[in-house]
Amino acid sequence: MSSVHGIPYSQLPGITSKIALAPLAPVTLFHDIYEFSGFALVDSGSSGAVISTIIAERLGIPWKKIPILEGYSVGGTFRSHRVENLKVEIFGHSFQLSVSVVEVLSPYRFILGQADLFHQAKITFEEYKKQFTLEFRKFN
Amino acid sequence: MQKPINFVKLLKNYRKGWVAISDDFQRVVFSGRTLTSTQKKAKNYKKKLYYFPSGEKYGNFVG
């Protein structure tokens, strides 16, 4: 299993232009007996992982029973619910992460950020090539 | 290098909802109005599927 993965930016429907480009990675989340596979935005500006309430429900996470936390982003405040120790798998590499279940999350429903993926891998963004590279760290 | 994923092409014919994408990221296998209904359609499908919302616009996202 290679620890280096080159990933071209994904083409997404835009608004004013026809195409938007974004660094998305195929990721699987596991919680109890449930799993969800989707595409996460790899976001160096995000402090940690976030998922939408819809994904949380499909993972069997009782997010409404988890205390509300006030969060802040460039767009203002948001309400979230913290979930610890989910298992995540990316290109055959597994690790544990904590996620914030955010009540209103759009258009991206799944984001990985500094507290999780950026601890596991060296991530190189090459905007000029429209690609990024994940180089997973080797842990003993 | 992974092949590029062209969501513009994949999602072109789908309204607001969710789609299930094949594990080679080349085609939509199932779709539905909700993630739950899409996953129900895929219940007996043996290969891995990746879920993604359809009918969204990403052009003005700032994050």
N, CA and C atoms of all chains as a GROMACS GRO file, in nm:
protein
  609
    1MET      N    1   0.084  -0.119   0.000
    1MET     CA    2   0.000   0.000   0.000
    1MET      C    3   0.088   0.125   0.000
    2SER      N    4   0.074   0.206  -0.105
    2SER     CA    5   0.155   0.327  -0.113
    2SER      C    6   0.108   0.428  -0.009
    3SER      N    7   0.202   0.507   0.041
    3SER     CA    8   0.162   0.608   0.139
    3SER      C    9   0.149   0.746   0.074
    4VAL      N   10   0.175   0.754  -0.058
    4VAL     CA   11   0.165   0.882  -0.128
    4VAL      C   12   0.052   0.874  -0.231
    5HIS      N   13  -0.039   0.967  -0.224
    5HIS     CA   14  -0.156   0.964  -0.312
    5HIS      C   15  -0.176   1.100  -0.377
    6GLY      N   16  -0.160   1.104  -0.509
    6GLY     CA   17  -0.187   1.227  -0.584
    6GLY      C   18  -0.333   1.230  -0.624
    7ILE      N   19  -0.396   1.342  -0.602
    7ILE     CA   20  -0.540   1.352  -0.629
    7ILE      C   21  -0.568   1.482  -0.706
    8PRO      N   22  -0.619   1.470  -0.829
    8PRO     CA   23  -0.656   1.592  -0.901
    8PRO      C   24  -0.774   1.660  -0.833
    9TYR      N   25  -0.781   1.792  -0.841
    9TYR     CA   26  -0.898   1.861  -0.789
    9TYR      C   27  -1.021   1.812  -0.865
   10SER      N   28  -1.132   1.801  -0.793
   10SER     CA   29  -1.257   1.755  -0.855
   10SER      C   30  -1.330   1.872  -0.919
   11GLN      N   31  -1.392   1.842  -1.033
   11GLN     CA   32  -1.475   1.944  -1.100
   11GLN      C   33  -1.616   1.937  -1.043
   12LEU      N   34  -1.664   2.053  -0.997
   12LEU     CA   35  -1.796   2.062  -0.933
   12LEU      C   36  -1.880   2.167  -1.002
   13PRO      N   37  -2.013   2.151  -0.997
   13PRO     CA   38  -2.099   2.253  -1.058
   13PRO      C   39  -2.080   2.389  -0.992
   14GLY      N   40  -2.059   2.492  -1.073
   14GLY     CA   41  -2.038   2.625  -1.020
   14GLY      C   42  -2.166   2.709  -1.026
   15ILE      N   43  -2.150   2.839  -1.012
   15ILE     CA   44  -2.265   2.929  -1.019
   15ILE      C   45  -2.248   3.020  -1.139
   16THR      N   46  -2.159   3.119  -1.127
   16THR     CA   47  -2.138   3.210  -1.240
   16THR      C   48  -2.059   3.141  -1.352
   17SER      N   49  -1.955   3.064  -1.312
   17SER     CA   50  -1.885   2.985  -1.412
   17SER      C   51  -1.944   2.844  -1.406
   18LYS      N   52  -1.920   2.768  -1.511
   18LYS     CA   53  -1.981   2.634  -1.516
   18LYS      C   54  -1.915   2.536  -1.420
   19ILE      N   55  -1.788   2.560  -1.389
   19ILE     CA   56  -1.712   2.462  -1.312
   19ILE      C   57  -1.641   2.528  -1.194
   20ALA      N   58  -1.648   2.460  -1.078
   20ALA     CA   59  -1.566   2.497  -0.964
   20ALA      C   60  -1.470   2.381  -0.940
   21LEU      N   61  -1.352   2.409  -0.890
   21LEU     CA   62  -1.255   2.304  -0.862
   21LEU      C   63  -1.228   2.298  -0.712
   22ALA      N   64  -1.221   2.176  -0.658
   22ALA     CA   65  -1.199   2.164  -0.514
   22ALA      C   66  -1.122   2.036  -0.482
   23PRO      N   67  -1.039   2.041  -0.374
   23PRO     CA   68  -0.966   1.921  -0.331
   23PRO      C   69  -1.058   1.830  -0.250
   24LEU      N   70  -1.108   1.725  -0.313
   24LEU     CA   71  -1.195   1.628  -0.246
   24LEU      C   72  -1.126   1.493  -0.241
   25ALA      N   73  -1.144   1.422  -0.131
   25ALA     CA   74  -1.086   1.288  -0.116
   25ALA      C   75  -1.196   1.188  -0.082
   26PRO      N   76  -1.189   1.068  -0.142
   26PRO     CA   77  -1.285   0.964  -0.105
   26PRO      C   78  -1.254   0.909   0.034
   27VAL      N   79  -1.354   0.912   0.122
   27VAL     CA   80  -1.332   0.880   0.263
   27VAL      C   81  -1.448   0.795   0.314
   28THR      N   82  -1.416   0.701   0.404
   28THR     CA   83  -1.522   0.624   0.472
   28THR      C   84  -1.514   0.650   0.622
   29LEU      N   85  -1.631   0.680   0.680
   29LEU     CA   86  -1.643   0.699   0.824
   29LEU      C   87  -1.713   0.578   0.885
   30PHE      N   88  -1.670   0.538   1.004
   30PHE     CA   89  -1.731   0.425   1.073
   30PHE      C   90  -1.775   0.470   1.214
   31HIS      N   91  -1.896   0.425   1.251
   31HIS     CA   92  -1.945   0.450   1.386
   31HIS      C   93  -2.032   0.331   1.426
   32ASP      N   94  -1.994   0.261   1.531
   32ASP     CA   95  -2.064   0.138   1.572
   32ASP      C   96  -2.076   0.043   1.452
   33ILE      N   97  -2.199   0.002   1.418
   33ILE     CA   98  -2.216  -0.091   1.306
   33ILE      C   99  -2.238  -0.019   1.174
   34TYR      N  100  -2.235   0.114   1.177
   34TYR     CA  101  -2.268   0.193   1.058
   34TYR      C  102  -2.142   0.244   0.988
   35GLU      N  103  -2.155   0.264   0.858
   35GLU     CA  104  -2.047   0.331   0.785
   35GLU      C  105  -2.106   0.421   0.677
   36PHE      N  106  -2.030   0.522   0.642
   36PHE     CA  107  -2.072   0.615   0.536
   36PHE      C  108  -1.949   0.646   0.452
   37SER      N  109  -1.961   0.623   0.321
   37SER     CA  110  -1.852   0.659   0.230
   37SER      C  111  -1.895   0.780   0.147
   38GLY      N  112  -1.807   0.876   0.138
   38GLY     CA  113  -1.839   0.997   0.062
   38GLY      C  114  -1.711   1.067   0.022
   39PHE      N  115  -1.725   1.193  -0.013
   39PHE     CA  116  -1.610   1.272  -0.056
   39PHE      C  117  -1.594   1.390   0.038
   40ALA      N  118  -1.480   1.398   0.103
   40ALA     CA  119  -1.456   1.506   0.199
   40ALA      C  120  -1.373   1.617   0.136
   41LEU      N  121  -1.411   1.740   0.164
   41LEU     CA  122  -1.328   1.854   0.126
   41LEU      C  123  -1.207   1.857   0.218
   42VAL      N  124  -1.089   1.859   0.161
   42VAL     CA  125  -0.965   1.871   0.241
   42VAL      C  126  -0.937   2.020   0.254
   43ASP      N  127  -0.957   2.072   0.375
   43ASP     CA  128  -0.964   2.217   0.396
   43ASP      C  129  -0.860   2.261   0.499
   44SER      N  130  -0.751   2.320   0.452
   44SER     CA  131  -0.646   2.364   0.544
   44SER      C  132  -0.694   2.478   0.634
   45GLY      N  133  -0.802   2.543   0.599
   45GLY     CA  134  -0.857   2.651   0.680
   45GLY      C  135  -0.956   2.606   0.784
   46SER      N  136  -0.985   2.477   0.786
   46SER     CA  137  -1.079   2.424   0.885
   46SER      C  138  -1.001   2.369   1.004
   47SER      N  139  -1.041   2.405   1.125
   47SER     CA  140  -0.966   2.358   1.243
   47SER      C  141  -0.985   2.209   1.266
   48GLY      N  142  -1.094   2.152   1.218
   48GLY     CA  143  -1.117   2.009   1.237
   48GLY      C  144  -1.227   1.957   1.147
   49ALA      N  145  -1.258   1.829   1.166
   49ALA     CA  146  -1.357   1.764   1.079
   49ALA      C  147  -1.498   1.807   1.114
   50VAL      N  148  -1.577   1.825   1.011
   50VAL     CA  149  -1.720   1.852   1.031
   50VAL      C  150  -1.800   1.764   0.935
   51ILE      N  151  -1.917   1.723   0.984
   51ILE     CA  152  -2.013   1.650   0.900
   51ILE      C  153  -2.150   1.712   0.922
   52SER      N  154  -2.240   1.686   0.828
   52SER     CA  155  -2.376   1.738   0.840
   52SER      C  156  -2.458   1.645   0.930
   53THR      N  157  -2.572   1.695   0.974
   53THR     CA  158  -2.661   1.615   1.059
   53THR      C  159  -2.714   1.494   0.982
   54ILE      N  160  -2.730   1.509   0.852
   54ILE     CA  161  -2.782   1.397   0.769
   54ILE      C  162  -2.683   1.281   0.771
   55ILE      N  163  -2.555   1.313   0.754
   55ILE     CA  164  -2.453   1.207   0.758
   55ILE      C  165  -2.446   1.148   0.899
   56ALA      N  166  -2.454   1.234   1.001
   56ALA     CA  167  -2.451   1.185   1.139
   56ALA      C  168  -2.563   1.085   1.163
   57GLU      N  169  -2.682   1.116   1.113
   57GLU     CA  170  -2.796   1.025   1.132
   57GLU      C  171  -2.772   0.892   1.063
   58ARG      N  172  -2.714   0.894   0.945
   58ARG     CA  173  -2.687   0.769   0.873
   58ARG      C  174  -2.577   0.688   0.942
   59LEU      N  175  -2.498   0.754   1.025
   59LEU     CA  176  -2.395   0.683   1.103
   59LEU      C  177  -2.449   0.640   1.240
   60GLY      N  178  -2.577   0.664   1.263
   60GLY     CA  179  -2.637   0.624   1.390
   60GLY      C  180  -2.594   0.710   1.507
   61ILE      N  181  -2.551   0.831   1.480
   61ILE     CA  182  -2.507   0.922   1.587
   61ILE      C  183  -2.627   1.002   1.639
   62PRO      N  184  -2.660   0.989   1.769
   62PRO     CA  185  -2.775   1.061   1.824
   62PRO      C  186  -2.740   1.208   1.853
   63TRP      N  187  -2.715   1.286   1.749
   63TRP     CA  188  -2.656   1.420   1.765
   63TRP      C  189  -2.746   1.515   1.843
   64LYS      N  190  -2.878   1.493   1.838
   64LYS     CA  191  -2.969   1.583   1.910
   64LYS      C  192  -2.953   1.570   2.062
   65LYS      N  193  -2.900   1.455   2.106
   65LYS     CA  194  -2.882   1.432   2.249
   65LYS      C  195  -2.745   1.481   2.299
   66ILE      N  196  -2.661   1.523   2.206
   66ILE     CA  197  -2.526   1.570   2.243
   66ILE      C  198  -2.533   1.722   2.267
   67PRO      N  199  -2.472   1.771   2.376
   67PRO     CA  200  -2.480   1.914   2.406
   67PRO      C  201  -2.437   2.003   2.289
   68ILE      N  202  -2.504   2.117   2.279
   68ILE     CA  203  -2.475   2.213   2.171
   68ILE      C  204  -2.350   2.293   2.205
   69LEU      N  205  -2.266   2.311   2.106
   69LEU     CA  206  -2.149   2.400   2.118
   69LEU      C  207  -2.166   2.515   2.020
   70GLU      N  208  -2.128   2.635   2.063
   70GLU     CA  209  -2.128   2.750   1.972
   70GLU      C  210  -1.997   2.749   1.896
   71GLY      N  211  -2.003   2.759   1.765
   71GLY     CA  212  -1.881   2.764   1.686
   71GLY      C  213  -1.876   2.894   1.606
   72TYR      N  214  -1.757   2.924   1.556
   72TYR     CA  215  -1.737   3.047   1.479
   72TYR      C  216  -1.667   3.015   1.348
   73SER      N  217  -1.711   3.077   1.243
   73SER     CA  218  -1.644   3.064   1.113
   73SER      C  219  -1.640   3.202   1.049
   74VAL      N  220  -1.582   3.208   0.928
   74VAL     CA  221  -1.577   3.338   0.861
   74VAL      C  222  -1.718   3.391   0.832
   75GLY      N  223  -1.814   3.300   0.825
   75GLY     CA  224  -1.952   3.340   0.794
   75GLY      C  225  -2.035   3.374   0.916
   76GLY      N  226  -1.978   3.360   1.036
   76GLY     CA  227  -2.054   3.391   1.158
   76GLY      C  228  -2.056   3.273   1.253
   77THR      N  229  -2.160   3.263   1.333
   77THR     CA  230  -2.167   3.157   1.433
   77THR      C  231  -2.245   3.037   1.380
   78PHE      N  232  -2.220   2.922   1.439
   78PHE     CA  233  -2.298   2.803   1.405
   78PHE      C  234  -2.310   2.715   1.528
   79ARG      N  235  -2.406   2.623   1.524
   79ARG     CA  236  -2.428   2.529   1.634
   79ARG      C  237  -2.375   2.392   1.593
   80SER      N  238  -2.300   2.330   1.685
   80SER     CA  239  -2.245   2.199   1.652
   80SER      C  240  -2.255   2.106   1.773
   81HIS      N  241  -2.228   1.979   1.748
   81HIS     CA  242  -2.234   1.874   1.850
   81HIS      C  243  -2.110   1.788   1.831
   82ARG      N  244  -2.030   1.774   1.936
   82ARG     CA  245  -1.899   1.708   1.926
   82ARG      C  246  -1.912   1.557   1.943
   83VAL      N  247  -1.852   1.482   1.852
   83VAL     CA  248  -1.851   1.335   1.861
   83VAL      C  249  -1.705   1.289   1.856
   84GLU      N  250  -1.666   1.208   1.955
   84GLU     CA  251  -1.527   1.163   1.965
   84GLU      C  252  -1.510   1.023   1.906
   85ASN      N  253  -1.387   0.995   1.864
   85ASN     CA  254  -1.345   0.859   1.830
   85ASN      C  255  -1.424   0.789   1.720
   86LEU      N  256  -1.445   0.858   1.612
   86LEU     CA  257  -1.495   0.790   1.493
   86LEU      C  258  -1.374   0.733   1.420
   87LYS      N  259  -1.396   0.621   1.353
   87LYS     CA  260  -1.287   0.567   1.271
   87LYS      C  261  -1.305   0.620   1.129
   88VAL      N  262  -1.194   0.657   1.067
   88VAL     CA  263  -1.198   0.705   0.930
   88VAL      C  264  -1.097   0.626   0.847
   89GLU      N  265  -1.131   0.602   0.722
   89GLU     CA  266  -1.040   0.530   0.632
   89GLU      C  267  -1.024   0.608   0.503
   90ILE      N  268  -0.899   0.634   0.466
   90ILE     CA  269  -0.868   0.707   0.342
   90ILE      C  270  -0.757   0.632   0.271
   91PHE      N  271  -0.781   0.588   0.150
   91PHE     CA  272  -0.682   0.514   0.071
   91PHE      C  273  -0.617   0.401   0.151
   92GLY      N  274  -0.699   0.329   0.228
   92GLY     CA  275  -0.648   0.216   0.305
   92GLY      C  276  -0.581   0.253   0.437
   93HIS      N  277  -0.570   0.382   0.467
   93HIS     CA  278  -0.511   0.428   0.593
   93HIS      C  279  -0.625   0.460   0.690
   94SER      N  280  -0.617   0.403   0.811
   94SER     CA  281  -0.723   0.424   0.910
   94SER      C  282  -0.670   0.502   1.029
   95PHE      N  283  -0.754   0.584   1.086
   95PHE     CA  284  -0.720   0.653   1.210
   95PHE      C  285  -0.849   0.699   1.278
   96GLN      N  286  -0.834   0.741   1.404
   96GLN     CA  287  -0.949   0.791   1.480
   96GLN      C  288  -0.956   0.941   1.465
   97LEU      N  289  -1.077   0.993   1.467
   97LEU     CA  290  -1.091   1.138   1.466
   97LEU      C  291  -1.215   1.180   1.541
   98SER      N  292  -1.218   1.306   1.579
   98SER     CA  293  -1.337   1.366   1.638
   98SER      C  294  -1.400   1.455   1.534
   99VAL      N  295  -1.533   1.459   1.533
   99VAL     CA  296  -1.600   1.544   1.435
   99VAL      C  297  -1.700   1.636   1.505
  100SER      N  298  -1.724   1.748   1.443
  100SER     CA  299  -1.833   1.836   1.484
  100SER      C  300  -1.949   1.812   1.388
  101VAL      N  301  -2.063   1.778   1.446
  101VAL     CA  302  -2.185   1.766   1.365
  101VAL      C  303  -2.246   1.906   1.361
  102VAL      N  304  -2.246   1.966   1.243
  102VAL     CA  305  -2.290   2.105   1.229
  102VAL      C  306  -2.432   2.107   1.174
  103GLU      N  307  -2.517   2.189   1.238
  103GLU     CA  308  -2.660   2.183   1.207
  103GLU      C  309  -2.694   2.237   1.068
  104VAL      N  310  -2.626   2.340   1.023
  104VAL     CA  311  -2.650   2.388   0.887
  104VAL      C  312  -2.516   2.388   0.816
  105LEU      N  313  -2.502   2.299   0.721
  105LEU     CA  314  -2.373   2.283   0.655
  105LEU      C  315  -2.397   2.269   0.505
  106SER      N  316  -2.351   2.366   0.429
  106SER     CA  317  -2.376   2.364   0.285
  106SER      C  318  -2.271   2.451   0.215
  107PRO      N  319  -2.231   2.418   0.093
  107PRO     CA  320  -2.273   2.300   0.016
  107PRO      C  321  -2.197   2.173   0.054
  108TYR      N  322  -2.077   2.186   0.114
  108TYR     CA  323  -2.001   2.067   0.150
  108TYR      C  324  -2.058   2.008   0.279
  109ARG      N  325  -2.084   1.878   0.278
  109ARG     CA  326  -2.142   1.813   0.396
  109ARG      C  327  -2.038   1.738   0.479
  110PHE      N  328  -1.915   1.738   0.431
  110PHE     CA  329  -1.811   1.656   0.495
  110PHE      C  330  -1.677   1.725   0.468
  111ILE      N  331  -1.613   1.768   0.577
  111ILE     CA  332  -1.487   1.843   0.564
  111ILE      C  333  -1.384   1.783   0.659
  112LEU      N  334  -1.262   1.768   0.613
  112LEU     CA  335  -1.152   1.727   0.699
  112LEU      C  336  -1.056   1.844   0.714
  113GLY      N  337  -1.002   1.861   0.834
  113GLY     CA  338  -0.920   1.980   0.858
  113GLY      C  339  -0.796   1.953   0.941
  114GLN      N  340  -0.745   2.058   1.003
  114GLN     CA  341  -0.614   2.056   1.068
  114GLN      C  342  -0.603   1.953   1.180
  115ALA      N  343  -0.708   1.935   1.260
  115ALA     CA  344  -0.697   1.848   1.378
  115ALA      C  345  -0.695   1.700   1.344
  116ASP      N  346  -0.727   1.665   1.223
  116ASP     CA  347  -0.736   1.522   1.191
  116ASP      C  348  -0.642   1.483   1.076
  117LEU      N  349  -0.685   1.502   0.953
  117LEU     CA  350  -0.605   1.455   0.839
  117LEU      C  351  -0.468   1.521   0.835
  118PHE      N  352  -0.460   1.648   0.876
  118PHE     CA  353  -0.333   1.720   0.869
  118PHE      C  354  -0.232   1.670   0.973
  119HIS      N  355  -0.279   1.593   1.073
  119HIS     CA  356  -0.187   1.528   1.167
  119HIS      C  357  -0.138   1.395   1.114
  120GLN      N  358  -0.213   1.337   1.022
  120GLN     CA  359  -0.183   1.203   0.971
  120GLN      C  360  -0.097   1.204   0.846
  121ALA      N  361  -0.103   1.313   0.772
  121ALA     CA  362  -0.037   1.314   0.641
  121ALA      C  363   0.023   1.451   0.612
  122LYS      N  364   0.131   1.445   0.536
  122LYS     CA  365   0.184   1.569   0.477
  122LYS      C  366   0.097   1.598   0.355
  123ILE      N  367   0.042   1.718   0.351
  123ILE     CA  368  -0.052   1.751   0.243
  123ILE      C  369   0.005   1.867   0.163
  124THR      N  370   0.022   1.843   0.035
  124THR     CA  371   0.077   1.946  -0.053
  124THR      C  372  -0.029   1.988  -0.154
  125PHE      N  373  -0.065   2.114  -0.147
  125PHE     CA  374  -0.160   2.167  -0.245
  125PHE      C  375  -0.082   2.232  -0.359
  126GLU      N  376  -0.112   2.191  -0.481
  126GLU     CA  377  -0.050   2.252  -0.599
  126GLU      C  378  -0.161   2.312  -0.684
  127GLU      N  379  -0.203   2.429  -0.642
  127GLU     CA  380  -0.315   2.497  -0.708
  127GLU      C  381  -0.288   2.516  -0.858
  128TYR      N  382  -0.163   2.546  -0.890
  128TYR     CA  383  -0.127   2.571  -1.030
  128TYR      C  384  -0.139   2.446  -1.116
  129LYS      N  385  -0.136   2.327  -1.052
  129LYS     CA  386  -0.154   2.201  -1.126
  129LYS      C  387  -0.294   2.145  -1.104
  130LYS      N  388  -0.372   2.213  -1.019
  130LYS     CA  389  -0.506   2.166  -0.983
  130LYS      C  390  -0.501   2.024  -0.927
  131GLN      N  391  -0.410   2.003  -0.835
  131GLN     CA  392  -0.400   1.873  -0.770
  131GLN      C  393  -0.342   1.890  -0.629
  132PHE      N  394  -0.361   1.787  -0.547
  132PHE     CA  395  -0.298   1.786  -0.416
  132PHE      C  396  -0.247   1.645  -0.388
  133THR      N  397  -0.155   1.636  -0.293
  133THR     CA  398  -0.093   1.508  -0.261
  133THR      C  399  -0.104   1.481  -0.112
  134LEU      N  400  -0.145   1.358  -0.079
  134LEU     CA  401  -0.147   1.314   0.061
  134LEU      C  402  -0.031   1.217   0.079
  135GLU      N  403   0.059   1.248   0.171
  135GLU     CA  404   0.168   1.156   0.203
  135GLU      C  405   0.152   1.115   0.349
  136PHE      N  406   0.102   0.994   0.370
  136PHE     CA  407   0.070   0.951   0.506
  136PHE      C  408   0.197   0.925   0.586
  137ARG      N  409   0.193   0.967   0.712
  137ARG     CA  410   0.308   0.946   0.801
  137ARG      C  411   0.314   0.800   0.842
  138LYS      N  412   0.435   0.753   0.869
  138LYS     CA  413   0.452   0.616   0.917
  138LYS      C  414   0.461   0.618   1.068
  139PHE      N  415   0.368   0.549   1.135
  139PHE     CA  416   0.370   0.540   1.281
  139PHE      C  417   0.419   0.402   1.322
  140ASN      N  418   0.505   0.394   1.425
  140ASN     CA  419   0.554   0.263   1.472
  140ASN      C  420   0.449   0.193   1.556
  141MET      N  421  -0.143   0.847  -0.960
  141MET     CA  422  -0.237   0.960  -0.954
  141MET      C  423  -0.379   0.910  -0.978
  142GLN      N  424  -0.467   0.943  -0.888
  142GLN     CA  425  -0.609   0.908  -0.906
  142GLN      C  426  -0.666   0.980  -1.028
  143LYS      N  427  -0.761   0.915  -1.098
  143LYS     CA  428  -0.825   0.982  -1.211
  143LYS      C  429  -0.911   1.097  -1.159
  144PRO      N  430  -0.919   1.206  -1.234
  144PRO     CA  431  -1.003   1.319  -1.188
  144PRO      C  432  -1.149   1.276  -1.176
  145ILE      N  433  -1.217   1.331  -1.076
  145ILE     CA  434  -1.360   1.303  -1.060
  145ILE      C  435  -1.436   1.424  -1.113
  146ASN      N  436  -1.516   1.400  -1.216
  146ASN     CA  437  -1.590   1.510  -1.278
  146ASN      C  438  -1.734   1.507  -1.228
  147PHE      N  439  -1.758   1.580  -1.118
  147PHE     CA  440  -1.893   1.584  -1.061
  147PHE      C  441  -1.990   1.662  -1.151
  148VAL      N  442  -1.937   1.752  -1.232
  148VAL     CA  443  -2.023   1.827  -1.324
  148VAL      C  444  -2.093   1.727  -1.418
  149LYS      N  445  -2.014   1.636  -1.472
  149LYS     CA  446  -2.069   1.535  -1.563
  149LYS      C  447  -2.155   1.434  -1.485
  150LEU      N  448  -2.105   1.389  -1.372
  150LEU     CA  449  -2.178   1.288  -1.295
  150LEU      C  450  -2.315   1.337  -1.248
  151LEU      N  451  -2.322   1.463  -1.207
  151LEU     CA  452  -2.445   1.514  -1.143
  151LEU      C  453  -2.538   1.586  -1.240
  152LYS      N  454  -2.497   1.594  -1.367
  152LYS     CA  455  -2.567   1.677  -1.466
  152LYS      C  456  -2.718   1.650  -1.472
  153ASN      N  457  -2.757   1.527  -1.465
  153ASN     CA  458  -2.898   1.492  -1.485
  153ASN      C  459  -2.975   1.470  -1.354
  154TYR      N  460  -2.919   1.518  -1.244
  154TYR     CA  461  -2.983   1.489  -1.115
  154TYR      C  462  -3.026   1.616  -1.044
  155ARG      N  463  -3.150   1.613  -0.993
  155ARG     CA  464  -3.202   1.726  -0.916
  155ARG      C  465  -3.150   1.719  -0.773
  156LYS      N  466  -3.201   1.809  -0.690
  156LYS     CA  467  -3.156   1.815  -0.551
  156LYS      C  468  -3.182   1.683  -0.481
  157GLY      N  469  -3.084   1.628  -0.420
  157GLY     CA  470  -3.096   1.500  -0.351
  157GLY      C  471  -2.958   1.441  -0.325
  158TRP      N  472  -2.949   1.312  -0.336
  158TRP     CA  473  -2.820   1.244  -0.316
  158TRP      C  474  -2.800   1.140  -0.426
  159VAL      N  475  -2.675   1.117  -0.460
  159VAL     CA  476  -2.643   1.011  -0.555
  159VAL      C  477  -2.542   0.916  -0.491
  160ALA      N  478  -2.544   0.792  -0.542
  160ALA     CA  479  -2.444   0.692  -0.502
  160ALA      C  480  -2.354   0.670  -0.622
  161ILE      N  481  -2.225   0.690  -0.602
  161ILE     CA  482  -2.127   0.687  -0.711
  161ILE      C  483  -2.043   0.559  -0.701
  162SER      N  484  -2.016   0.497  -0.817
  162SER     CA  485  -1.939   0.373  -0.822
  162SER      C  486  -1.799   0.392  -0.764
  163ASP      N  487  -1.736   0.280  -0.728
  163ASP     CA  488  -1.606   0.290  -0.660
  163ASP      C  489  -1.491   0.329  -0.754
  164ASP      N  490  -1.520   0.333  -0.887
  164ASP     CA  491  -1.419   0.390  -0.977
  164ASP      C  492  -1.450   0.538  -1.006
  165PHE      N  493  -1.552   0.590  -0.942
  165PHE     CA  494  -1.593   0.732  -0.948
  165PHE      C  495  -1.636   0.776  -1.089
  166GLN      N  496  -1.679   0.681  -1.171
  166GLN     CA  497  -1.710   0.713  -1.310
  166GLN      C  498  -1.859   0.719  -1.341
  167ARG      N  499  -1.946   0.665  -1.254
  167ARG     CA  500  -2.089   0.667  -1.286
  167ARG      C  501  -2.174   0.672  -1.160
  168VAL      N  502  -2.294   0.726  -1.179
  168VAL     CA  503  -2.394   0.726  -1.072
  168VAL      C  504  -2.471   0.595  -1.081
  169VAL      N  505  -2.476   0.522  -0.970
  169VAL     CA  506  -2.543   0.391  -0.969
  169VAL      C  507  -2.686   0.404  -0.917
  170PHE      N  508  -2.707   0.486  -0.814
  170PHE     CA  509  -2.840   0.508  -0.757
  170PHE      C  510  -2.855   0.657  -0.726
  171SER      N  511  -2.980   0.701  -0.719
  171SER     CA  512  -3.006   0.839  -0.677
  171SER      C  513  -3.139   0.843  -0.603
  172GLY      N  514  -3.159   0.949  -0.526
  172GLY     CA  515  -3.284   0.963  -0.453
  172GLY      C  516  -3.298   1.103  -0.398
  173ARG      N  517  -3.417   1.132  -0.343
  173ARG     CA  518  -3.442   1.265  -0.288
  173ARG      C  519  -3.365   1.288  -0.158
  174THR      N  520  -3.340   1.178  -0.086
  174THR     CA  521  -3.269   1.190   0.042
  174THR      C  522  -3.155   1.088   0.046
  175LEU      N  523  -3.064   1.108   0.141
  175LEU     CA  524  -2.956   1.011   0.159
  175LEU      C  525  -3.014   0.876   0.201
  176THR      N  526  -3.115   0.878   0.287
  176THR     CA  527  -3.176   0.754   0.336
  176THR      C  528  -3.238   0.675   0.220
  177SER      N  529  -3.314   0.743   0.135
  177SER     CA  530  -3.381   0.672   0.025
  177SER      C  531  -3.278   0.620  -0.076
  178THR      N  532  -3.171   0.694  -0.097
  178THR     CA  533  -3.067   0.648  -0.189
  178THR      C  534  -2.997   0.525  -0.133
  179GLN      N  535  -2.968   0.527  -0.004
  179GLN     CA  536  -2.902   0.411   0.058
  179GLN      C  537  -2.994   0.289   0.058
  180LYS      N  538  -3.125   0.312   0.071
  180LYS     CA  539  -3.220   0.199   0.066
  180LYS      C  540  -3.216   0.132  -0.070
  181LYS      N  541  -3.211   0.211  -0.176
  181LYS     CA  542  -3.204   0.155  -0.312
  181LYS      C  543  -3.078   0.072  -0.330
  182ALA      N  544  -2.972   0.110  -0.261
  182ALA     CA  545  -2.843   0.044  -0.278
  182ALA      C  546  -2.823  -0.074  -0.182
  183LYS      N  547  -2.926  -0.106  -0.107
  183LYS     CA  548  -2.914  -0.204   0.002
  183LYS      C  549  -2.850  -0.337  -0.044
  184ASN      N  550  -2.891  -0.388  -0.158
  184ASN     CA  551  -2.841  -0.518  -0.203
  184ASN      C  552  -2.724  -0.509  -0.301
  185TYR      N  553  -2.675  -0.389  -0.322
  185TYR     CA  554  -2.561  -0.369  -0.413
  185TYR      C  555  -2.434  -0.413  -0.340
  186LYS      N  556  -2.355  -0.496  -0.406
  186LYS     CA  557  -2.241  -0.559  -0.336
  186LYS      C  558  -2.114  -0.473  -0.332
  187LYS      N  559  -2.095  -0.389  -0.434
  187LYS     CA  560  -1.971  -0.311  -0.439
  187LYS      C  561  -1.982  -0.184  -0.354
  188LYS      N  562  -1.869  -0.125  -0.328
  188LYS     CA  563  -1.867  -0.003  -0.246
  188LYS      C  564  -1.924   0.115  -0.324
  189LEU      N  565  -2.000   0.197  -0.256
  189LEU     CA  566  -2.057   0.318  -0.317
  189LEU      C  567  -2.018   0.439  -0.234
  190TYR      N  568  -2.000   0.550  -0.302
  190TYR     CA  569  -1.968   0.677  -0.236
  190TYR      C  570  -2.084   0.772  -0.258
  191TYR      N  571  -2.131   0.833  -0.150
  191TYR     CA  572  -2.251   0.917  -0.156
  191TYR      C  573  -2.212   1.065  -0.162
  192PHE      N  574  -2.292   1.139  -0.241
  192PHE     CA  575  -2.262   1.281  -0.259
  192PHE      C  576  -2.392   1.355  -0.289
  193PRO      N  577  -2.408   1.476  -0.235
  193PRO     CA  578  -2.532   1.550  -0.263
  193PRO      C  579  -2.537   1.599  -0.408
  194SER      N  580  -2.654   1.596  -0.467
  194SER     CA  581  -2.673   1.648  -0.604
  194SER      C  582  -2.755   1.777  -0.596
  195GLY      N  583  -2.749   1.854  -0.703
  195GLY     CA  584  -2.829   1.977  -0.710
  195GLY      C  585  -2.770   2.093  -0.633
  196GLU      N  586  -2.643   2.084  -0.594
  196GLU     CA  587  -2.576   2.193  -0.521
  196GLU      C  588  -2.490   2.275  -0.617
  197LYS      N  589  -2.464   2.399  -0.580
  197LYS     CA  590  -2.370   2.484  -0.653
  197LYS      C  591  -2.252   2.516  -0.562
  198TYR      N  592  -2.133   2.510  -0.614
  198TYR     CA  593  -2.013   2.524  -0.531
  198TYR      C  594  -1.929   2.647  -0.564
  199GLY      N  595  -1.972   2.723  -0.664
  199GLY     CA  596  -1.888   2.830  -0.716
  199GLY      C  597  -1.850   2.940  -0.619
  200ASN      N  598  -1.939   2.978  -0.529
  200ASN     CA  599  -1.911   3.092  -0.442
  200ASN      C  600  -1.874   3.052  -0.300
  201PHE      N  601  -1.832   2.928  -0.281
  201PHE     CA  602  -1.796   2.882  -0.147
  201PHE      C  603  -1.668   2.951  -0.101
  202VAL      N  604  -1.669   3.003   0.020
  202VAL     CA  605  -1.549   3.060   0.082
  202VAL      C  606  -1.530   2.991   0.215
  203GLY      N  607  -1.416   2.923   0.233
  203GLY     CA  608  -1.397   2.853   0.359
  203GLY      C  609  -1.250   2.841   0.392
   0.00000   0.00000   0.00000
